[in-house]
Amino acid sequence: MEINGYISDRLIEEVRSSCDIVEIISDRLSLKKSGKNLKGLCPFHPEKTPSFIVSHEKQIFHCFGCGAGGNVYQFLMKSENISFVEAVLHLAERQGIPIPKNKKKIGDVEGYNERKRLYEINKLAADYFHKKLLESSEGGKGRDYLKKRGIDSNTIDRFLLGYSSPLWDHLLRYFERSGISPELLEKAGLVIAKEGREGYYDRFRDRIIFPIFNTQGMVVGFGGRIIADSNQRTPKYLNSPETPIYKKGGVLYGLNLAKEVVSKEGFVLIVEGYIDLIALYQHGIENVVSLSGTALTREQVLLLRRYTEKVITVFDADSAGRSATERGYDLLLERGMRVKVIPLPSGSDPDSFIREWGGDLFLKRIEKASSFVEYMIERIVKEGNLSSLEGQMDGVNRILPILSKIPNAVERDSYISIIGEKMGISRNALLMELRKAILHQKRRVNFSPIQKEGNKGVAERSLIQLMLIDHTNIERVKRYISIENFEDHDLCQIASVLFSLFDKDDEISLQRVIALLPEDQQKEIVARLVMDGMEYENIGKAVDDCIRAIRRRDLRCEIDTIKQQRKEAIEMGRFEEYRMLQERYIQLREEMSKSSI
């Protein structure tokens, strides 16, 4: 079998078995030893208690919170939002395994090749901009600007900073000499098509260039800052548009360099700008990431969640910075993050603060960072007119919705005391209003596919589990149970794969079963059943009990049907039909009473 006539099953398995799922997942999130498995916070849903389990022995993962699971391919597909073929090709390239290609073109393979080409083009562009900054005469003003901002040569190299020519087509001509088409450059976001006429021109001109990397260290886009602020209607910062490899809300500037330090330090700093991040990094504060011209997004929070649950926001002291702090809090909190804030003096940003006061004083600010709720209380007290009833009500209405989202009752209670003292409001009145706020707070609960079923299909699930953990059970199950006996569609599909492999005397392995299942939900169910650690004192007896339960369930169902049919036959005067139904009814009741297998 081949995927769309492109990659054979043998190669798919060769690529998968060459990888260690623990190593692949550890590159993207922090895992800790837990018995014979590893455990971490799930990157696919918010949680405070780790329920994401990775098995080195079985080479699968499963989250007992949201139900996500499978092998290394399913993890890459879900975490990187790529297709199955892209996941195979990505790992094959990583492991140095050649994938022979035939002449047939496949859509997602073509998409993979295009994205791979865009990565290459972006790296070439980043190198071009970097060389332009360091070696060209016109790049001199870029070097002067960075020197004035206190950015040294080592930092310039570390972040691959660059400079774009003021000419309209300098980058365009550079790539044309290399045989790269303008259409492909436009897809990369490096050039713009002229309106109303043929031709293209460079997107970035006369700017300091900040290459933007993904977590794997590949250049996905660029940010450009004008060197001299002017009165022209030119934006100070210009970013790449969204492309097949760059989604603004899915990338955090500097995370490729910060991720290991973030895991080690246990927290991450979030700043607004490229220069802010670079200034902190240059002063030895490396667990820092920056937004790229957008408000904080859910995707970015999930990225951070892979490495830590503690965040310190360091936005500018102006009103826009304060608003950014407030907007991001809800997203961070709903994903189980603990949020602190470093308020900066009026007129300061992280870059100007650290250049004026130094890294040591900034580190002290980190140590004294206040919780977000404490920060908001201080703001409300400072900005509000708490001497009036209207001012008190306004303050309470601002702070209680925030407080209601904190799941820990003890933590909420401690803040109630602070609010009451600071605002001059009685504790009982605040508690009453808080209960109302909590009552109106919408909460989302995540269920796994299996959890959604409640108690339905327990015997079916157990039977599938028993066949997965010991393949010798398949023969006994097949003797008494057919595919039609499975009411649950997904479990029926899993049983079908197991029975089919058994009938063909084919290899029966966990990875083979996962590979043959058509739907992700079915792969997740397999991962959960294998990983849930259920132990049976007597596996043979457990198999017989499940078979017996399923057969009794089906017998009861048929008995109920016959009872209804028998009633209708009597009412319609079809006595011969009634006699036949009665014989079958007696036969089923005898089978039910024996309940043997």
Buried (B, 14 or more C-beta within 10 A) or exposed (E): EEBEEBBBEEBBBEBBEEBEBBEBBBEBBBBEEEEEBBBBBBBBBBBEEBBBBBBEEBBBBBBBBBBBBBBBBBBBBBBBEBBBBBBBBBBBBEEEBEBEEEEEEBEBBEBBBBBBBBBBBBBBBBBBBBEBBBEEEBBEBBBEBBEEEBBEEEBBEEBBBBBBBEBBBBBBEBBBEEEBEBEBBBBBBBBBEEEEEEEBBBBBBBBBBBBBBBBEEBBBBBBBBBBEEEEEEEEEBBBBBEBBBBBBBBBBBBBBBBBBBBBEBEBBBBBBBBBBBBBBBBBEBBBBBBBBBEEBBBBBBBBBBBBBBBBBBBBBBBEEBBEBBBEBBBBBBBBBBBBBBBBBEEEBBBBBBBEEBEBEEBBEBBEEBBBBBBBBBBBBBEEBEBEEEEBBEBBBEBBBBBBBBBEEEEBBEEBBEBBBEBBEBEEEEBEEBBEEBBEEEEEEEBEBBBBEBEEEBEBBBBBBBBBBBEBEBBEBBBEBBEEEBBBBEBBBBBBBBBBEBBEEEEEBEBBBBBBBBEEBBBBBBBBBBBBEEEEBEEBEEBBBBBBBBBBBBBBEEBBEEBEEBBEEBEEEEBEEBBEBBEEBBEEBEEBBEEEEB
